[in-house]
Amino acid sequence: MGMDSRIGTDLIFSPAAGAAESGIPVVRMEGITKRFGTITALSHVDFVVNRQEVVGLLGDNGAGKSTLIKVLTGVYPPSAGKIYIDGKLVAIPSPRVARALGIETCYQDLALVPLMSITRNFFLGRELTRRLGPFSWLDIAEMDRRSREALRDIGIHIRSPREKVGKLSGGERQSIAIGRARHFGARLLILDEPTSALSVGETHKVLTYTLNAKERGLSVIFITHNVGHVCAVADRYVIIRRGEMVGSYSRAEVNEKDIADLITGERVC
């Protein structure tokens, strides 16, 4: 009668051999179109995320940012277009498949349970268990250890892994979501309005966590309305307006005012 420790994770997508060395993007979306009846939410959008790159995805309300991300993460099927992961053509029919491909999303509501501990939120849906004969139970001690170490690895120090998430600040909650994504094998991290409603200090922490995630090998899509925040972390800016691609710009090509003007349509490139 032995004991074992198992985790309920999906199989993680194995990158194509040589993909990293050859400069193949982590994600390439080509000609993505999404229609809802007679309404066209996206029209022939091309979107690329390279390795270890932070891409700011910007646009006004209703521009199509969320729709594009929901197509990438399997919430919506595209009406037309193709998606490549590490150069391989893939179908993403569900969020579970997206997660298995190494895509993790931290939504604005973070999908955290306030009444549960940091550890339980960190391993939510992927709990470690121990077995003795026909009996099994949660291995809380091991989950505590792993969650603390995983967060420390991206520069986040928590008071106690048993602390309730509901007692954490907004920035601390974001850190849990970011650390969780990296720990479970994500290669592409999508942050949906991560600095919304945060104080200046908390915003600074989240921006630091984002850069830490990049330094440790992740690619990041940073979705926001705040041009100043995205300019602090992004290597490149992709702007969508009214469901169409406005353009993709490096840091050297545009400044904050240029980006704001491109979002509102006051400037056309």
TORDONU-831668 format. One line per 10 residues: number of its first residue (from 1); their letters; for each residue x, y, z of C-alpha. Coordinates in steps of 0.02 Angstrom, whole numbers. Each point is the difference from the previous one (the first is absolute). Layout:
NUM) a) X,Y,Z | ... $
//
This chain:
1) mgmdsrigtd) 0,0,0 | 99,148,-64 | -36,184,-12 | 8,103,-158 | -25,180,-49 | -95,42,-159 | -59,157,-82 | -152,16,-111 | 75,103,-140 | -33,-7,-186 $
11) lifspaagaa) 141,-57,-111 | 109,149,-43 | 31,32,-184 | 176,-45,-52 | 79,135,-108 | 57,-49,-173 | 182,-52,-5 | 109,151,-38 | -147,122,8 | 84,111,128 $
21) esgipvvrme) 165,4,-94 | -80,35,-169 | -96,153,58 | -172,-76,-32 | -131,100,97 | -86,-77,150 | -166,52,-77 | -47,54,-174 | -181,39,-43 | -38,30,-184 $
31) gitkrfgtit) -155,79,-74 | -105,-23,156 | -181,46,-31 | -140,-20,126 | -183,30,-39 | -149,-4,117 | -147,-11,-118 | 6,156,-107 | 127,86,113 | 185,-15,-43 $
41) alshvdfvvn) 101,16,160 | 168,-37,-82 | 48,18,-183 | 158,-83,-70 | 109,35,152 | 182,-59,0 | 82,-13,170 | 172,-64,50 | 86,-28,167 | 185,-40,-3 $
51) rqevvgllgd) 101,-93,131 | 34,89,164 | -91,154,-63 | -128,111,85 | -132,57,-125 | -118,139,50 | -172,-31,-76 | -92,165,-4 | -165,67,-61 | -152,94,61 $
61) ngagkstlik) -152,-86,76 | -80,-110,-132 | 155,4,-111 | 13,-190,-4 | 143,-34,123 | -100,-118,109 | -75,-90,-150 | 173,-31,-72 | 62,-71,165 | -155,-109,18 $
71) vltgvyppsa) 34,-73,-171 | 180,-36,51 | -54,-80,164 | -138,-109,-72 | -150,94,67 | -58,45,-176 | 35,-95,-161 | 61,115,-140 | -116,26,-147 | 156,2,-110 $
81) gkiyidgklv) 188,0,20 | 138,-111,68 | 97,-15,162 | 177,-66,13 | 89,-47,160 | 189,-19,-20 | -30,-5,-188 | -126,-142,10 | -177,27,-62 | -118,-36,146 $
91) aipsprvara) -184,-1,41 | -47,70,170 | -179,-55,35 | 1,32,187 | 96,89,140 | 61,-170,58 | 86,-28,-166 | 75,175,9 | 69,-40,172 | 74,-163,-64 $
101) lgietcyqdl) 86,101,-136 | 84,106,134 | -118,151,-6 | -56,68,169 | -114,149,26 | -13,110,154 | -170,83,-20 | -51,162,81 | -95,-96,135 | 153,-116,17 $
111) alvplmsitr) -107,-157,23 | 55,-7,182 | -108,-57,146 | 12,131,140 | -47,-119,142 | 135,-127,-48 | 184,9,43 | 141,52,-117 | 51,-182,-15 | -175,-63,-41 $
121) nfflgreltr) -21,136,-132 | 172,-35,-70 | -42,-184,-27 | -185,23,-38 | -50,-141,-117 | 175,-74,8 | 8,-56,180 | 140,-113,63 | -62,-156,88 | 76,-139,103 $
131) rlgpfswldi) -65,-177,1 | 2,-141,124 | -88,-153,-69 | -176,52,-53 | 10,166,93 | 62,166,-66 | 14,174,73 | 68,170,-46 | 186,22,28 | -15,175,72 $
141) aemdrrsrea) 178,6,67 | 76,-38,-169 | -115,124,-87 | 49,132,127 | 184,-32,-35 | -18,3,-189 | -110,155,-6 | 120,97,113 | 151,-52,-105 | -87,36,-166 $
151) lrdigihirs) -47,175,56 | 172,33,71 | 73,-52,-168 | -81,151,-84 | 45,119,140 | -159,-14,104 | 14,-28,187 | -160,-47,92 | -33,7,186 | -79,-172,8 $
161) prekvgklsg) -68,-119,-134 | -147,-34,116 | -57,182,-3 | -173,29,-76 | 6,81,-172 | -141,117,53 | 122,87,119 | 126,38,-138 | 17,163,-94 | -40,11,-185 $
171) gerqsiaigr) 183,-6,-48 | 31,-151,111 | -146,-91,-80 | 72,36,-172 | 166,-72,58 | -85,-164,48 | -81,-13,-171 | 164,38,-90 | 101,-120,106 | -129,-138,-23 $
181) arhfgarlli) 6,18,-189 | 188,-14,-8 | 10,-145,122 | -119,-107,-101 | 98,10,-161 | -73,151,-88 | 107,71,-138 | -123,136,-48 | -77,102,140 | -150,111,-40 $
191) ldeptsalsv) -33,141,124 | -172,78,-19 | -1,177,71 | 120,-50,140 | 20,176,70 | -184,47,0 | -54,84,163 | 171,-22,82 | 94,132,99 | 162,73,-66 $
201) gethkvltyt) 103,-114,113 | -99,-156,-44 | 10,42,-186 | 190,13,14 | 5,-174,77 | -105,-77,-139 | 109,81,-134 | 153,-69,88 | -77,-174,8 | -36,12,-187 $
211) lnakerglsv) 182,39,-40 | 56,-139,118 | -110,-123,-94 | 81,53,-164 | 176,-16,72 | -42,-179,49 | -48,-49,-176 | -184,41,-19 | -79,96,-142 | -135,121,60 $
221) ifithnvghv) -153,82,-77 | -40,154,104 | -177,63,-33 | -39,172,67 | -80,169,-28 | 142,86,94 | 132,54,-125 | 123,53,135 | -3,-171,82 | 26,-98,-159 $
231) cavadryvii) 142,113,-56 | 93,-46,160 | 8,-185,-43 | -39,-36,-183 | 127,-35,-137 | -131,25,-134 | -174,73,-16 | -143,-74,-100 | -149,115,-24 | -175,-53,-52 $
241) rrgemvgsys) -141,118,-46 | -177,-50,-45 | 48,-181,-25 | 142,36,-119 | 188,2,21 | 70,177,5 | 180,-56,10 | 144,-74,98 | 134,120,64 | 165,-19,92 $
251) raevnekdia) 45,109,149 | 113,104,-111 | -138,38,-126 | -132,82,110 | -19,94,163 | -147,9,122 | -87,139,-96 | 20,-93,-165 | -79,-155,76 | -146,99,73 $
261) dlitgervc) -30,82,-168 | 5,-167,-90 | -126,-73,122 | -124,143,-26 | 30,15,-187 | 74,174,9 | 156,-67,-83 | 8,-124,-144 | 160,-94,-42 $
//
